[in-house]
């Protein structure tokens, strides 16, 4: 070691004086002169030992040895900075100990500042501490921040979505001339993407001369975060054309985009890509695949991926249980929940939302109530979502009065979705008096939500109160409330086609409407008669019938029948609930055309096969 130190010292002398080196260089003393060989040898020896530390116990012993050395503490600034880095960044470290050691460093280097800033960003419950550290560093004026400092602080801002602070850091980046650093640019893209400022993220991304994998991944995940799934999938295609190979992190974002869009073909291709390239399917990627297949209507494939996962945590189990709930497979969800408990995996809030939702969709009241009690025993405080599930469970099972008692006597925040569940329960049991009480309260909460008016209208329609329906229409007009247009999509040959009610915009609309007329005739000849109660207002019977025939899911299903052949499954995604009339029509279409049809509406999946639906007409 001494020979190496002497050689380094000789090399330095040949290069010139200490002034040629940064003032915080480990070879430079506080006085600005070079450290002697003994000091350098001591530091290098301790740095080596720190890197080899197997645990915190040994590191503490080494730290104590440093503190008891006869040399001045300033001599060991380099070694102490290494201890700070180990404690802050190593999985074996301790962030509290890192803070303690950092405070002991007589001459803090930018390396030690960067280590602590980065380490504080990695803790389980992140805060704005890294940002506060950066402010303190800026105020001291020494040492000078570098590009790594800026990148680490921007990452910290992204984690806690501190948009204003991140803007200030971006300003400092430009001021200090770090704008051309690819490391900093990538951090900026990630920061703006996490803060859902996708326009600013794109601006930085477009100005990057070279885009690395991390930058592409940040852009894709940013678009997924704001719901721009088509753009996210488009970016993935561009990334491939640019010759950038995705990693597991990128693929999680792409798979999540496929889940949101219901793009099964692309999602299946990504899964095949993962297997072909032997991409390591870690816990996060495996869970994303389970979620994607479940949300794309392939619950069996989701189960297959789940079963082959070597490790399954709470998120993975919750995704599988939620998937069963989506598909109305209540018994499978309950079985999975029991297996989760047997595997000693602790359920969380999301798990209980999934299992309670499954009980609601299956009308399994006793089991749902037992699980509710178990949740309370686990110490989980019920949230608005949990109360919504139990109210939905009771209302679907006809126990509307009990559900109303829970809503009115429990100290939970008023939630429109819960009151809508009550109103739907009143409609199902034709409880017009209670329904009007619920309706008035619902309109106080959300006077401009069109869905509320539709549910109230369905209540009036169920008891033939046409005058009140007319008054409701007048109130909607006065408040300028318009129903949300239904939109359905279907993926054919990797392209997602979207349809709205009464669609005239599709390039193949002429041939599509001709096919729909033929489809309508065959359904009529099979005994179909429209259920006109699913139209918002009272108009002539023929007009109601025509309005139902224009629902967006019928366009999407017709397009699927027109463009594909058996045994290809027709998969449709709709932004609203499927109405009762369309539900009956789709059952008949599945039988007439001998095709399996899966419709994912806003709440759940309906699998139509040979004239029946997986929901058993209970949704």
PyMOL commands that set and color helices and strands:
alter all, ss='L'
color gray80, all
select helices_A, chain A and resi 2-15+18-20+37-51+56-67+73-89+95-104+110-121+129-140+147-159+163-175+182-194+198-207+213-225+229-241+248-261+264-276+283-295+299-307+314-326+330-342+349-362+365-377+384-396+400-409+416-429+432-445+450-462+466-478+509-525+532-534+541-549+552-563+580-592
alter helices_A, ss='H'
color red, helices_A
select strands_A, chain A and resi 487-492+495-500+570-574+597-600+605-609+612-613
alter strands_A, ss='S'
color yellow, strands_A
deselect
rebuild
show_as cartoon
